[in-house]
Amino acid sequence: MEDQINTLQQWIDDSRNIVFFGGAGVSTESGIPDFRSVDGLYHQKYDWPPEEILSRSFFDVRPEEFYRFYRDKMLCLDACPNAAHKKLAELEAAGKLRGVVTQNIDGLHQLAGSKRVWELHGSVHRNYCMKCKKFYPVKFIKDSAGVPRCSCGGIVKPDVVLYEESLNSKVLEGALEDIQSADMLIIGGTSLAVYPAASLVRYYRGKRLVLINKSPTPYDSHADLLLAAPIGQVLGQIQVR
């Protein structure tokens, strides 16, 4: 692992247009549960599977049950950025990292200081009335009971991409443009099993594809550098210079 860390450090030193693509594993070290690990949400017992609860059709038919689960499991508002979030923000501030493409909805990259963040699946921190489009902060959702309602009577929906919903086209285009122009792509904390987000990595054409993940992924054989370790543990050892 020491040799791999040294190689990663050298590549980062030599790069000027790095892009980071991350998933749930980036935030597990901040105490936020992922979905697909042994302890993830998919392995916990509810009246409905989590992927069904987090679907648009379920939201439309059983909004009370959706918000019960959402408040209980998706709003981890006490979580703080970990070493991975902080190092990426440092790399951006130093002019080495172009942007972050994330599948997470927790806002921890921005809390750590990252400015250019493509949130493929939205954010819990943005919530809008489905009727009049009025904005509401996450605290409004957290502190409300039942189905949160706007002053106009409309349902306030989190700006997160549910199953059966499409990704935001502008966010998708921005993420794709960054990945295509990167001279180094670091993928971390993701199983690369969620589509269409995972398919974005196919558009990287550079020679420095780094994959950092505790468990195997379908793209392991394509990586120029593979580190089977927690993302925070790895990036925490990197020097920004």
Secondary structure, DSSP 8 states (H G I E B T S, - for coil): -HHHHHHHHHHHHH-SSEEEEE-THHHHTTT---SSSTTSGGGS--SS-HHHHTBHHHHHH-HHHHHHHIIIII--TT----HHHHHHHHHHHTT-EEEEEE---S-HHHHHT---EEETTEEEEEEEETTT--EE-HHHHHH--SS-B-TTS-BEEEEE--BTS---HHHHHHHHHHHHH-SEEEEES--S-STTGGGGGGG--SS-EEEE-SS--TTGGG-SEEE-S-HHHHHTT----
